[in-house]
Amino acid sequence: MKTWRLLRSALSSLANNKLRAGLTLLGVVIGVAAVISLMSIGKGVQEAVTANIASLGTNLLFVRPGSSTQGGVSFGQGSASTLTLDDAYALLDSGLTPAVGAVAPEVRSSGQVVAGSKNTFTQIVGVTPEYQHVRNIPVKSGQFISAGQVQNRSEVAVLGFRVAETLFGFRDPVGQTVRIGGRHFTVVGVLKSKGGSPLGNLDDQVLVPITTAYYRLSAQRTSQGGVNVQTINVQVRNAGAMDEAVQQIGTALRLRHRITGNDDFTISSQQETLDTLRETTNTLVMFLGAIAGISLLVGGIGIMNIMLVSVTERTREIGIRKALGAKRRDILAQFVAEATLLSLGGGGVGVLLGMVLARLLDGRSLGGQTFQTVFSGDVALLALGVAAAIGLFFGIYPAVRAARLHPIEALRYA
């Protein structure tokens, strides 16, 4: 009953100044709603990007060249010309690499793609037929590059979804002709939209046979005369054999390159990419939450300010209560209860507002970007708890000040 009377007294005191209490609540409401909505956006971005990568499969390995040095300057991993098309095919040897299921080498360049009066500058990727299955790239219309087209160095192209939309609008590009590097390519297919990812925007690229990319567009060679590739995508037979596959691939390439010292290649896995990405996006989510949390801090300062004003206005009331036998802890509890009710009330309304904002923003397009939000009950409870803690923290000083008032001095206050 004592607790109930305390809450009823706190509610009654707040109700006597509805406008002031409402404005104080507003600061907490905005702070909690900002935390929830911004962290929902951050988590939405995190899930969208990780899902994009995970859709390629977790049993992927990426073999890339090592670093090159020129004039004493290192150009980082992937800059050397140490991997060849023959290296990629050698990884299919079941005797050396039994854990490898499929390989898909690729060579990348960039260039202008022209169709009639429309043009776009995009990535040109030379691939093999296995690329479609290893990288899980579905075709929307037409067909993917075939083995015969790779063998014949055919001038055919498969357009990414955005490239097709830019060059042909709503028309079907299959069977049409585009110009790449001054050569005419026949469009044989269009990819389904996959969106962007840390591995590149799959919608903004043009795929051509890998031999065509070598001999018609870039004609890159290694110092040994082989055809240079930038990446060998390796699909492992099952996710449990990843470590075995890494060892087998490393051994096979060392034997081929006759390496006795440091490797001239690197091997990374899809899971490593996912783990790194989760760490990065978790930092982003926490950063967004911290920025929004500043508004919660401002709301807490507002609570302290209003409670100090309330103590000053009710000094005589405090003196009368003390004269009638109220103890210091009773006065302290009353003002702490009022501050906590303000923060909890604002926190509750802020949680509802944040949830509504997260729902409204989900799937909305703004400035060409589509928001995806993920509302988390844990975040809501955390925001509500922080709001209550802030109210308690900023309400203690005014409450202590009220409790320490001497009854004689308080009664003299006019």
PEKARA-V591512 format. One record per helix or strand of 3 or more residues. SS is the DSSP state (~ for helix, > for strand). FROM is the first residue (numbers start at 1). TO is the last residue. Records with the same first field share a line. If there is no record, write none. Layout:
BEGIN
SS=FROM-TO + FROM-TO
END
This chain:
BEGIN
~=2-15 + 18-54 + 85-90 + 131-134 + 147-151 + 161-168 + 210-218 + 239-257 + 270-313 + 315-323 + 328-361 + 377-403 + 407-412
>=60-65 + 100-115 + 118-127 + 139-142 + 156-159 + 177-180 + 183-191 + 205-209 + 231-236 + 265-269
END
